[in-house]
Amino acid sequence: MAKNTLSSEFRRLDVDQYNEDNFREEDIEVTLPAGVDEETVINLINKGDVGDALQLLLQNAPSASKGCNEQAKDLALSLVLKVILNKSITKAKMDEIISGLEQSLLDVLMKYIYRGFEQPSEGSSATLLLWHEKVYNVAGVGCIVRVLTDRKRV
């Protein structure tokens, strides 16, 4: 005869605690550091230090899965896009900037590139695709996989 499976006595692990409705990630509040603002980035761009401006933004990127200030993320995105969509950056300069970044910063840059694809503007897609190609050539497929599987958004 078959056993009665309506009983839940056999259940030792409460799997309902992992239901997405009940799951809570750690709330981390992240804001842009005081030293990183639009004026600082603009000054670096005007001096021709585009690589330094990009590195500063990538190192101080506000990224948290939840609980992060969306206005800080939007501000950081607009600043990064202002840097990488700058018309003064040549392909050789892109290679130089990308080769100077470490792996974790390349991952953050790729996150911003994908986020830039979400909000296209006039002529931005071609430039973002060029940046994507250059970052991919340096960081490889692993960079794309890490970006697509990471819960922390920029």
N, C-alpha and C positions, 0 to 999 in steps of 0.2 A: 504494500500500500504506500501511497505517496504521503510525505510529511506535510503538515500544515505550515505553509510559508507565510501566513498572515501575521505570525508572531514576529516581533522585532527583538526578541531576547538574544538572538545570535549576533546582533549588531553591536560590536564593541567600539567602533569608531564613529563618531558623529560627523558624517559627511556633509550635513546641512550647514555646518559652520564655514565650509568653503564655498558656499553659494555666493555668487557675485553680489547679490543684494545685501548679504551680511558681511562680506569681506571689506575690511577697512585697511588702507595702507597708511603708513606713517605720514602724518601731515607735517610738511616742512615748508616754512615760509621763507622764500628766497627773494631778495630784491637786488637790483643792480647796485654794486658798490658805489660809494660816494665819488670815487675818482673817475668813474666811467660815466660820462654824460655826453650828450650830443656835441657840446662845444669842444670837448677834448678830442673827440673823434674827428670833427671837422678840421681842427687845427692840425692834427697829424696828416690828414689827407692833403690839406693845402701845402704842408711842408714837403709832401712827396713821400711820406712814410706810410704808404698804404699797407704794407706788410705788418708794420708795428701796430697800426690801428686795428687790423683784422685780428692779430694775435691777442691784443688787449681785450677785444670783444669776445673772442672765443674762450679765453681763460676765465672770464667773468660772466659767462652765459648763465642766465637764470633757467635752471632746468630742474623740474620736479614733476612727478606724475600728477599729483593733486595738491591743492593748497597753495600753489604758487600764484603770485600776483600776475594776472593775465596782462595787465597794462605794462608791467616790466618786460614780459616776454615779447609783446608787440613792439615796444620801444627798441629792444635789443634786435629784433628781426629787421625793423626798418633801418637801423644803423648798419647792420651787417650787409643788408642789400645795397645800402648807399655806398659801402666800400667795394663790394665785389662787382657791382654794376657800373663802377666808375669807368668812364671812357678812356682814361689815361693808362689803364692797365693793359699791357700788351700780352701776347701769349708767352713770350719769354719771361716777362715779369710774373705771370701766373705760376710758371714752373718754379721760379725762384722763391716765391712766397710759399707755395705748397711744399717744396722740399725743405723749407725751414721749420715746418710744423711737425710736432710729434704725433704719434698715432692717435692719442685721445683727442687732440685738437682737430685732427682730420675727421674723426667721427662726428664731432660737434659741427664742423663746417658742412659735412654731408647732411646733417639734420637740417641746417639752415637752407641748404640748397633745395631739399625736398619741400621744406615749408615755403620757400619762394615759388616753387612750382604750383603750390596750392593757391597762390594769389598772384597770377601773372599780370604784368603790366606791359606796356608797349615796348617791344624789343627785348624784354628780360629773358624770355624762354631760351633764345639762342645763346645768350651769354651764360645762363645757368647750365645749359647742356654742355657748354665748353668747360666750365668749372667742374661739372660732374665727371666728365671724361678725364680731366687732369687729375682729380682726386682719386678716381678709380685706378688710374695707371700707377699711382704711388701706393695707395692703401690696399688695393685688391678687392675681391669679392667680400672678404670678411668685414670690411667697413660697411658695405651695404646691408649685410645680414645683421650686424650689430645695431645699425640705425633702425632697421625695420622691426627688430624684436625688442628694442629697448622701450620700457614703459615711460621713461623720463622724456618729456617733450620740451622742446625749446620754443 
